[in-house]
Amino acid sequence: MPTLLVRYGEIGLKSESVRRRFEQQLVADIRTRHALAKVPCVISQARGRIFVDSDDWRKSSEILSRTFGIVSFSPVTVVGSDLDELTKAALEFSEPLMCEGATFAIRARRSGSHKYTSQTLAEHLGRAVLDRYSSLNVKVRLEEPEIELSVEVRDNKAYLFSSTLAGPGGMPLGTQGRILSVVESERGLAATWLMMKRGCSVLVAAQDQAMLAPLNVWNPHLRTAERSASPFIQAEENECTGIAFEWSLHEIETEGAPKGDLPVFYPLVGMNEDEIRSLLARVLS
C-alpha cells in the first residue's frame, strides 16, 4: 500500500507555537475521521508534511479529500535518499508510466544535507530515464509534459509520486471560533462550508434539518439546531462568537443588515451566481 503524503498551506505561515497546535488539530481530525470510517491508520509527521499509512489508501484518499486544512496529497513510494538507491527506485517507479514517444519531466525538491541539489537530482534522474527508455523515444519536456515524475527528498528518505490530489484547503476544523450559521436554502450549505473551511466550529440553524445531511461528510461532528426567531439570542445561548448568513449583497441592501451585539459574516457576498453554483456542487459531491 502506498503512503499518502499530505500537504497543508496556511498552517505553515503561523508562528511556531500556533503552527504546532494547528498541526496537532489536523492530525487529530485525520485520525478521528479514519476511526469513524473504521479504517485503521498510522500517522507520522515531518516539518511541513504529514504521512498517512492505512490498509485502504483509496478510502484514506476519500477521507483526506474532505478534511479541512489539507491543500493536497499524493500516494507515494518511500525509498532511501542515497542517489544510487533513489535512481534505481525512480526507474522502477517510472516503468509503468512510460510509453512510445511520451514526454516527461522530473520535478525534484529536497530538504536536509545531501551530496546533490534539487537541480542536479532532477538532471541525474532525467538522464537515467532517457537512457533506460531510449528505445521508446521518450523526450524531456519541462512545460506541460505528458508524464510528471516527482521526488521529494527529506533527510534520509525520498518520496516518489506521479499524481497530486486536491484537498479543500483552509484551516483545520476547531482552530477558530464557534459560529452560528443560519441556513435558509442550499446557498446556506455553501456559506456554512466556507465558514468551516476557515476553521470555525459551526452550529447550523435550519428549519429543514434533512437538507443539512451533505455537510456531515465534511464535518462528522456537525452540530445542528432548529432555527429560532432571533439568531442573536440563539447564538449567545450557544456561546457562539458570530453569525453567518447566506445573503447576497442585494439581499443585504434590500433587507438591511441585522442588528445585534455579535459580528455578522456574509461568506457569499463577494461571489457571483456561477461561483456559488460551482461551490455548491463541490459541497454536495
JOFEN-V529445 format. One record per pair of residues at least 24 apart in sequence whose ideal C-beta (glycine too) atoms are under 6 Angstrom apart, sorted by sequence separation. I is the first residue (numbers start at 0). GAP is how many residues later the second one is. D is the distance in whole Angstrom. If there is no record, write none. Layout:
I;GAP;D + I;GAP;D
//
This chain:
174;24;4 + 175;24;5 + 179;25;6 + 169;27;4 + 170;27;6 + 171;27;6 + 173;27;5 + 234;27;6 + 170;28;3 + 231;28;4 + 167;29;6 + 32;30;5 + 231;30;6 + 89;35;5 + 93;35;6 + 97;35;5 + 202;35;5 + 11;36;6 + 99;36;5 + 100;36;5 + 101;36;5 + 102;36;5 + 29;37;6 + 104;37;5 + 28;38;6 + 97;38;6 + 102;38;4 + 97;40;6 + 104;40;4 + 86;41;5 + 90;41;5 + 103;41;5 + 106;41;6 + 102;42;5 + 25;43;4 + 102;43;5 + 103;43;4 + 104;43;5 + 105;43;5 + 106;43;4 + 107;43;5 + 108;43;6 + 109;43;4 + 110;43;5 + 111;43;4 + 5;44;4 + 101;44;5 + 101;45;6 + 2;48;5 + 3;48;4 + 181;49;5 + 194;49;5 + 2;50;5 + 96;50;5 + 190;53;6 + 1;55;6 + 93;55;5 + 179;55;4 + 190;55;4 + 0;56;5 + 3;56;6 + 187;58;4 + 186;59;4 + 179;60;4 + 7;61;6 + 178;61;6 + 8;62;4 + 177;62;5 + 7;63;6 + 177;63;6 + 178;63;5 + 179;63;5 + 180;63;4 + 181;63;5 + 5;64;6 + 6;64;5 + 176;64;4 + 6;65;5 + 178;65;5 + 5;67;5 + 92;67;5 + 3;69;5 + 4;69;5 + 213;69;6 + 213;70;5 + 3;71;6 + 4;71;5 + 80;72;5 + 85;72;5 + 194;72;6 + 1;73;4 + 2;73;5 + 193;73;4 + 1;74;6 + 2;75;5 + 80;75;5 + 80;76;6 + 190;76;4 + 80;77;5 + 190;77;5 + 77;79;6 + 78;79;5 + 77;81;6 + 75;83;4 + 76;83;5 + 75;85;4 + 189;86;6 + 73;87;4 + 189;89;5 + 73;90;5 + 189;90;5 + 192;90;5 + 71;92;5 + 72;92;6 + 189;93;6 + 71;94;6 + 185;94;6 + 188;94;5 + 71;95;6 + 70;96;6 + 69;97;3 + 70;98;5 + 67;100;5 + 64;102;6 + 67;102;5 + 68;102;6 + 63;103;6 + 68;103;4 + 67;104;6 + 67;105;5 + 45;108;6 + 67;129;6 + 28;143;6 + 28;144;6 + 25;146;4 + 24;147;4 + 24;149;6 + 21;150;6 + 24;150;5 + 65;151;6 + 65;152;6 + 21;153;5 + 4;154;6 + 35;184;5
//
